[in-house]
């Protein structure tokens, strides 16, 4: 491997979270939940093997983005309840704080949707803004759609995004 592993995605770390097993960091980017530690370890091994075959930050960003999108799609297909985050009985409504839609973690960019989904990684600020604008256009045509349909549209966009990635 010529390029060191990115610090912003701890692909070699598997941990148990509130709702299952995850790859990454509870305070940063993570992928999951997986049903058990074995599944999470297998997914971690998959992305680590992919990262050892790529050179350069842009190639890493692309490989990690494809991995995250593929894993998210698989998790959502296996667990339809993962599509929409709802409040549990007894929980109070959340108050959302408005912040920038675009954010940078180490050297890569992401954007946050109103539906609570972080989309990325992107290698540049211009690329993240271009894809965010495209997704806003897509979602603006979905007036009257329920939250699950909007989440599905976002995840479909993440899997098939044809916007700039560099």
N, C-alpha and C positions, 0 to 999 in steps of 0.2 A: 504494500500500500504506500503510495507516494504522498498522499494527502492525509494529515492526521484527522481523526474523527472530530466532527464539529462539537463544540462545547454546548451549543444550544439544544441539541437533541442527544440525550444520553441513551443511545441505542443499546448499550451493553448493560443497562440497569433494568432489572425486573423487580417490581414491588407490588405488595398487596394494598389495594385502596379500599375505600368504603363500599364500592359496588363490584369488586372483582380484582383481577390481576391486570397490571399495566406495564408498558415499556416506557422508559423515559424518566421524568422527574415529576413528583407531585406539585412542585412549585414552578414548573416550566412546561415544556411540550411533552405530552404523553399520548400514547395510543392504547386503547382498551375500552371497555373491560373485556378480558378473556375469562373463560369459565374457570381455568385453573392455572397453576404455575407452569405446568408442562407446556400448555398452549402458548403462554406468554414467552417462555424460554425459546420455543421453536420459532416464533415470530421474530424474536430478538436475533436469533442466529441467522434468519433469512436476511434481515436488513443489514446486519454486520457483514455477511458474505457479499452482499451487493455493494456495500461501501468500500470493501477492499479492492473491488474491480474498477472503481472510477478514479479519475484524476481531476483535481481542481474543485474549487468551491461551487461553481455553477453546476457541475455534474453531480455533486453531492446534494445540492438543493433539489435538483430534478429527481434524483433517486429517492430521496426522503419524501418528497411530495407525492410521488407515485405510490410509494409504500403506504404512507398515511391514508391517502385516498382509497387505495385498495382494501386496506384493513378496515377502514370506516365503513365501506360498502358491505364487506363481508359480515361485520358485526351487526349492522343494521338489518341485513337480510336474515341473520340467525335470530335476532331479538327485536321484533317490531316495537317493543316498549322503549327501546333505546332511541327511537326516532324523536320523541318529544319529552322534554324534561318537564315534569309536573311537580306541584307541591304535594307533599305527603299530608295525611290527615293530621291536623294540629299545627302544621307549619303556617307561619304568617306570610303574607305577600311580601315579595322582595321589593326594595326600593333600588332602582338602577341609577347609577351615577354616569352622567354623560362624560365621555372622554373621546379622545381621538379614535377614529375608526382604524387608522393605520398605526402599526407599531413595529418596532425593530427589536429583534432578539439577537444579540451578537451581530452577525453580519447579514442576516436575512430578514425579509419583510413579511408581514401578515396583515390581514384586515379582519375586523370583527363585524359580524352581521347583527342586525337587530334581533335576530332569532337566537343569538347566543352561540353562533358557530364561528370559530377562528379558521380562516382560509389561508393557506400558504403551504410551504414557504415560497417566497419569490426572491430572486437575486437582486432586484433593484426596486427603488421606490416608484419609479415610473411604471414598471410592470405591475406592481400590486395595485396602483391606482387605476390602471387601464382595466384590469380584470374586475375590480370592485365596481367600476362604472357599468361594465357589461352585466354583472350580476344584478345591480340595482335596476337596470332596464328590464331584465327578465322578471324579477320579482314584482315590478310595478304593474305588470300585466295580470297578476294573480289576485286581483281584488276579490274579496269574498271567499278565498280559499282558506281552509283551516290550517292550523299550525303544522300538522303532520305533512300536508301537501307542500308547504313552503320549505320545510326541512328536507323533504325528498328532492325538491327542485335544487336546493343548495348543494346537496351531496351529489346529485347528477351533474351539476355544473363543475364540481370539484373533480369528478372522474373524467369529464369530457372537455374540460376547459381548453379552448383553442386560442385564448389570449396570450399575451406576452408572458414568458416565464423567465426571461433573462434580466 
